[in-house]
C-alpha cells in the first residue's frame, strides 16, 4: 500500500471481529511508531497495551457517557493507552521553551497517526478516543507522576469494510500565502 492510499483510505473503525491482534503485529506497529519525529528527539511517548478484559472494561468506563467508541472498545483485541512524559517536549534545561506548555500533545499526535496508519496498512482497525476522564484512566493503568494519559486507541480486525470518508475541505480553503486569509491556491 502506498502512503497516499493509506492516508486517503484509513478510517476510524468502531466494529471489530473476535480475531485477536497478535503481539507480533503490535510489535511491528510500535517499530514504526518509534521512528516518529518529536521535539528535539525527546520521544516522550509511552504506550500501555491493555489486553486484560476486566481492565478493558474499567478503562472503557472512563469514557464519557455518550462516547461512540465505548462499544468497539469493549470488543477490541486490545486498547492502547497513549501517555506522554510532561516537562520535556517543548522544554530546554527543564524550562518551557515555547508558550505552548503541552507540546507533548503534538509529538504524541504524530506518534498516534503513525500507529493508526501502520495498523491500517496491516489490515487492522483503530479509532482515537479522547472523550474520557484521563485522570481516572491514569490511575487504572498506574501511569506515574510526571506523565499524562492523553488518549486510548482500540485496535482490532475490522468487522465491516471501510466506507467512503466524510467530505473534506478543498486545499484552497485552508492554505494561505504569507498571511492568513490570502489564498495560495484557487
Secondary structure, DSSP 4 states (H G I P E B T S, - for coil): --HHHHHHH--B---B-SPPPPHHHHHHHHHHHTT---GGG---EEEEEE--HHHHHHHHTTB-TT-TTHHHHHHSSEEEEEEEETTTTTEETTEESSS-TTTHHHHHHHHHHHHHHHHHHTTEEEEEE-SB-HHHHHHHTTPPTTEEEEEEEEEEEBSSPPPPPPP---GGGT-BSSSTT-BS--
